Amino acid sequence: MTIFRFEVQTLLVNSVMGSLARFGRRFLAVGWLLVGIAGYGIAAETSLELFTEDYPPLTFERDGEIGGGGTAIVREIMRRAGLTATIHLVPWSRGYATTLRQKNTGLFVTALTKEREPLFKWVGPIASTRGQLYALKGSDLKLASLAEAGGVRHIAVPRDWYLHEILVNAGLNNVHAVANPHQALRMLDAGRVDLVALNDVNVEPMARAVGLDPGRFEVAYMVSESPKYIAFSMKTSDAIVNACRKALAGMIADGTVARIYQQSLPGLIPPARLNR
C-alpha cells in the first residue's frame, strides 16, 4: 500500500511539473514576442488603417477582395513587421486627406514628389511607373514640352494625383480634375478633353474595365518617371515606419518582391533596393 501511494504521488508530481514546464515555455515564448514588439517601440495593440485606390494592376478590388501586386507587397510587409492593418479601397483624394490628418494611417501606391515629401513618412519604393499625357490615336497630338500642353482645350487628370500637382505647378490653367482615371478615359474617348494624364501601367486595364479599346489612346508626352511608396501619416510612430522599412528591405533581399512581380506584375521591373 505504501509503495502504491508513493507511485501515485510521484505520477501527480510529475504531471504537475510537466504542466508547469509547458506553461513556462509558453509564457517565455509570449514574453519574447512582447520583448520583440517592445524592441521596435510598437505597442502590441497598434492597428493601422491603410488606404489605396482602384489602380490596376498594382491595386484593385475584385469580388469584395482587395488585390494586386502592390497590395500583395504591402500585406507581406505588414506580416513581417508584426503589424495588424486594415486596407480600404477608396477614392484617392479621400485616402490622401485622411492620411494627412490621422495617426497610424498609410496610403499606397504613392508617388514621392518635392511637395509631398515633408507631409508623410515614406517606405519604398514598391513600384515605379511613368506618368504620361495620352491623346486619342489619330489626333496627331505630339508635344515637345509640357508647356505646349497648355495650348489644348482641356487636360483631364485624377484629383490629387502627383500628375495633377505637376500640371498645376507647371502653370497650366486648362487642367480639369476628375474623380478617377476611369472618368478621365471616358472623357477623352468622348472628345470632351484633348489629353489625359495617367500612368503607363494602368491605362490598358483601366480602359478595358470601362469597356474602351486601349488601342484608341496613344502617348503624346512623357511627363515623369515616378517611384511609388507607402506614405505613412506624420502622426505614425517612427518605430512602425522603421519596422516596415526593415521588412521591405528583407523582402527585396530574399527575392520575395521579385516573385510577387513575376506572379502579379509581369513585364514590370521590381525595385532593386530600399530608398527610404
C-alpha positions in Angstrom: 0.0 0.0 0.0 2.8 2.4 0.8 4.5 1.7 -2.5 1.2 2.3 -4.4 0.7 5.7 -2.6 4.3 6.6 -3.5 3.8 5.8 -7.1 0.6 7.8 -7.3 2.3 10.8 -5.6 5.2 10.5 -8.0 2.8 10.5 -11.0 0.9 13.5 -9.7 4.1 15.5 -9.0 5.5 14.6 -12.5 2.2 15.7 -14.1 2.1 19.0 -12.2 5.8 19.7 -13.0 5.2 18.9 -16.7 2.3 21.3 -16.8 4.3 24.0 -15.2 7.1 23.4 -17.6 4.8 23.6 -20.6 3.2 26.8 -19.2 6.6 28.2 -18.5 7.7 27.6 -22.1 4.5 29.2 -23.4 4.9 32.2 -21.0 8.5 32.6 -22.1 7.5 32.5 -25.8 4.9 35.2 -25.3 7.4 37.1 -23.2 9.9 37.1 -26.0 7.2 38.1 -28.5 6.3 41.1 -26.4 10.0 42.0 -25.9 10.4 41.9 -29.7 7.5 44.2 -30.2 8.7 46.5 -27.4 12.2 46.4 -29.1 10.6 48.1 -32.1 8.8 50.5 -29.8 5.5 49.3 -31.2 2.5 48.9 -28.9 1.1 45.4 -29.1 -2.4 46.8 -29.7 -1.3 49.1 -32.6 -3.5 48.7 -35.6 -3.1 50.5 -38.9 -5.6 51.8 -41.4 -4.2 51.7 -44.9 -5.8 53.3 -48.0 -5.4 52.6 -51.7 -7.4 53.2 -54.8 -8.6 51.2 -57.9 -5.2 51.3 -59.7 -4.7 48.0 -61.6 -2.6 46.0 -61.8 -1.0 47.3 -58.6 -4.2 47.7 -56.6 -7.8 46.8 -57.3 -10.9 45.2 -55.9 -12.5 42.1 -57.3 -15.4 40.1 -55.7 -15.0 42.1 -52.5 -11.3 41.4 -52.1 -8.5 44.0 -52.5 -5.7 42.5 -54.6 -2.9 43.4 -57.0 0.8 43.2 -56.9 1.2 46.3 -54.8 -1.3 45.1 -52.3 0.5 41.7 -52.0 3.7 43.5 -51.2 2.1 45.7 -48.6 0.4 42.8 -46.9 3.7 40.9 -46.6 5.4 44.0 -45.2 2.7 44.2 -42.5 3.1 40.5 -41.7 6.8 40.6 -41.4 6.7 43.8 -39.3 4.2 42.1 -36.9 1.5 44.8 -37.6 -2.2 44.5 -37.9 -3.6 46.5 -40.8 -6.9 47.0 -42.5 -6.8 48.0 -46.1 -9.6 50.2 -47.6 -10.1 50.9 -51.3 -11.4 54.5 -51.6 -11.2 57.4 -54.0 -7.6 58.7 -54.0 -8.4 62.2 -52.7 -10.2 60.7 -49.6 -7.4 58.4 -48.7 -4.9 61.2 -49.2 -6.8 63.6 -47.0 -7.4 61.0 -44.2 -3.7 60.0 -44.2 -2.7 63.7 -43.8 -4.9 64.1 -40.7 -4.9 60.8 -38.8 -2.3 58.8 -36.9 -1.5 55.2 -37.7 -2.6 55.6 -41.4 -0.9 55.0 -44.7 -1.5 55.5 -48.4 -0.3 53.3 -51.3 0.9 53.3 -54.0 2.0 56.9 -53.6 4.4 59.0 -55.8 7.0 60.9 -53.9 7.2 64.5 -55.0 9.0 67.5 -53.7 5.7 69.0 -52.4 4.6 65.7 -50.7 8.0 64.7 -49.2 7.6 66.7 -45.9 4.0 65.7 -45.5 4.4 62.0 -44.9 6.9 59.3 -43.7 7.9 57.1 -46.7 8.6 53.4 -47.2 9.8 52.1 -50.5 9.8 52.1 -53.4 7.4 49.2 -54.0 6.9 50.1 -57.7 7.7 52.6 -60.5 5.6 54.0 -63.2 5.7 56.6 -66.0 3.3 59.5 -65.9 2.3 60.4 -69.4 -0.1 62.5 -71.4 -2.4 60.5 -73.6 -4.3 61.6 -76.7 -6.8 59.9 -79.0 -5.0 57.9 -81.6 -5.0 59.6 -84.9 -5.2 63.1 -83.4 -1.5 63.7 -84.3 -1.2 65.5 -81.0 2.5 65.2 -80.1 4.1 67.6 -77.6 7.8 68.7 -77.4 7.4 70.1 -73.9 4.9 70.2 -71.0 4.3 73.9 -71.7 2.8 73.0 -75.1 0.1 71.1 -73.2 -1.2 74.5 -72.1 -2.4 75.1 -75.6 -5.0 72.4 -75.8 -8.6 72.9 -74.6 -8.7 70.6 -71.5 -6.5 68.0 -69.8 -8.3 65.5 -67.5 -6.3 64.2 -64.5 -7.4 62.4 -61.3 -7.7 64.9 -58.5 -4.7 65.0 -56.0 -2.6 62.6 -58.1 1.0 63.6 -58.4 0.4 64.3 -62.1 -2.3 66.8 -61.0 0.3 68.6 -58.9 2.9 68.6 -61.7 0.5 70.1 -64.2 -0.8 72.8 -61.9 2.8 73.6 -60.7 3.8 73.9 -64.3 1.3 76.8 -64.6 -1.2 75.1 -66.9 -4.6 76.6 -66.5 -6.5 74.1 -68.6 -6.3 71.2 -66.1 -9.6 69.5 -65.3 -9.5 67.4 -62.1 -11.8 64.3 -62.1 -12.7 61.7 -59.5 -10.7 58.8 -61.0 -8.8 57.5 -64.1 -11.9 55.8 -65.5 -13.7 59.1 -65.8 -10.7 60.7 -67.4 -10.5 58.0 -70.1 -14.3 58.2 -70.8 -14.0 62.0 -71.3 -11.1 61.5 -73.7 -12.9 58.8 -75.6 -15.9 61.1 -75.9 -13.8 64.0 -77.1 -14.7 66.2 -74.1 -10.9 66.7 -73.4 -7.9 66.6 -75.6 -5.5 64.9 -73.2 -5.5 62.8 -70.1 -2.6 62.5 -67.6 -2.3 58.9 -66.4 0.3 56.2 -65.7 1.6 53.8 -68.2 1.0 50.6 -66.1 -2.8 51.1 -65.8 -4.1 52.7 -69.0 -4.8 49.4 -70.6 -6.5 47.6 -67.7 -8.5 50.7 -66.8 -9.7 51.2 -70.4 -10.8 47.6 -70.6 -12.6 47.9 -67.2 -14.9 50.6 -68.6 -15.4 48.9 -72.0 -13.0 51.0 -74.0 -10.4 49.9 -76.5 -6.9 50.7 -75.2 -5.7 51.0 -78.8 -7.7 54.2 -79.1 -5.1 56.0 -76.9 -1.5 56.9 -77.6 1.2 58.7 -75.7 1.6 62.4 -76.5 4.2 63.3 -73.9 6.1 61.6 -71.1 5.8 63.8 -68.0 7.7 62.0 -65.3 9.1 58.7 -64.1 7.7 58.0 -60.7 8.8 55.6 -57.9 5.8 54.6 -55.8 5.9 54.3 -52.0 3.8 53.6 -48.9 3.2 57.1 -47.4 2.5 57.0 -43.7 1.0 59.9 -41.8 3.4 62.1 -39.8 1.5 61.1 -36.7 2.5 57.4 -37.2 5.4 56.4 -35.0 8.9 56.1 -36.4 9.1 52.6 -34.8 6.2 51.4 -37.1 7.8 53.1 -40.2 11.2 51.6 -39.4 9.8 48.1 -38.9 8.1 48.4 -42.3 11.4 49.6 -43.9 13.2 46.6 -42.4 10.6 44.2 -43.6 10.6 45.6 -47.2 14.4 45.5 -47.3 14.3 41.9 -46.3 11.7 41.1 -49.0 13.9 42.7 -51.7 17.0 40.9 -50.5 15.4 37.4 -50.3 13.6 37.7 -53.6 10.1 37.9 -52.3 9.3 41.2 -54.1 10.7 39.8 -57.4 8.5 36.7 -57.0 5.4 38.8 -56.5 6.2 40.8 -59.6 6.6 37.6 -61.6 3.2 36.4 -60.4 1.2 39.6 -60.4 3.1 42.3 -62.3 4.7 40.5 -65.3 6.7 42.8 -67.5 7.3 45.4 -64.8 10.8 45.7 -63.1 10.8 45.2 -59.4 12.7 47.7 -57.1 16.3 46.7 -56.6 16.9 48.4 -53.3 15.2 50.3 -50.5 15.5 54.1 -50.9 13.5 55.2 -47.8 
